[in-house]
Amino acid sequence: MMKQNIVVFYGEDTFYIKNKLRQRIQAEGIDAFNVTTYDLEEILLSEALNDALTIPFMSEKKAVICNNAHFLGQHTLKKLLNHNLDQLQKYLSDPILETVLVLIVPHAQLNMRLAIVKQLKQHAEIIECKLKSGHDLKQWMKSQINKAGMTIEQEALDELFKRVQHSTEFAYQELRKLVMYTDDQRHINVSMIEKVITKNIEDNVYEITNAMLSKDHKRALDIYRDLILYSEDPLRILGIIIRKYREILQTQILLDQEADPQTIQTHFKVSSGRAYFMTQNAKAISRVHVEEHLIHLEKLDYHIKTGRIDKKMALELFILSV
């Protein structure tokens, strides 16, 4: 079994996947010329495997990377290409020593009931890439800042975390921007974070929706007005709120079909924590009220776009009315 030549990355932390893949390619001493990437949403697996079967060009090793190997994950409603898994099974039983074959299953858990996954567990190195917990992400960000020769006060670290939430990739991008902005300044304070770090509007709107569902109108308005203060377009916020309500409605439909938390997580391609809160939200409000709110929101969208009501005021009235 040549586990060192076949690797499967899966999980929600795409930044971690990219980072571990880069480290693996470097450790194998494979140059960029001998790395080929295939998107299995668009290209058949057989094409990637045919490439894996050929010897590298003027090099000891090559890497064949197969992105979006969704057929190895939990069931989704997404239409997949008809990949030839028999060819993959045959390759696993007799892999090419000079080829590092990488299969990437982003935003999902492996479907352990599949025969091909059971075979991969025997022949491949399986690496799960979980999203960092809140504590771990904070410690990682602090470590990255210290590596850059800088320090950060606790209040600034808390504000940074609040803005990037649980996305390691987003945190990495924003940290790069922060280090460039601070330049020769060695200590990061809250003021710098507020000036430089982009607020994660999706998560903020998610908090607005949660606050509305729990009847905490003050918190919902505070978050909304904070977004407006940072020049977010009320129409964009409205669009995300509509999408969140549609998610709640779809979750309720799935729950009516007796879907389990894993199915909901896979369907929406979210973390297990987010899936849990989506389920709680879906249970906290009746389907009738969700449908009424959606009708109201879509009317607001129409009235704003036709100039019948001020967009900032429209959303405030909606938040107060639910």
Secondary structure as UniProt FT lines:
FT   HELIX           3..5
FT   STRAND          6..11
FT   HELIX           14..27
FT   TURN            28..29
FT   HELIX           32..34
FT   STRAND          35..39
FT   TURN            40..42
FT   HELIX           45..52
FT   STRAND          62..67
FT   HELIX           70..72
FT   HELIX           85..93
FT   TURN            97..98
FT   STRAND          99..106
FT   TURN            112..113
FT   HELIX           115..123
FT   STRAND          125..128
FT   HELIX           134..147
FT   TURN            148..149
FT   STRAND          151..152
FT   HELIX           154..164
FT   TURN            165..166
FT   HELIX           168..182
FT   TURN            183..184
FT   STRAND          187..188
FT   HELIX           190..196
FT   HELIX           201..213
FT   TURN            214..215
FT   HELIX           217..229
FT   TURN            230..231
FT   HELIX           234..256
FT   TURN            257..258
FT   HELIX           261..268
FT   HELIX           272..284
FT   HELIX           287..305
FT   TURN            306..307
FT   HELIX           311..321
//
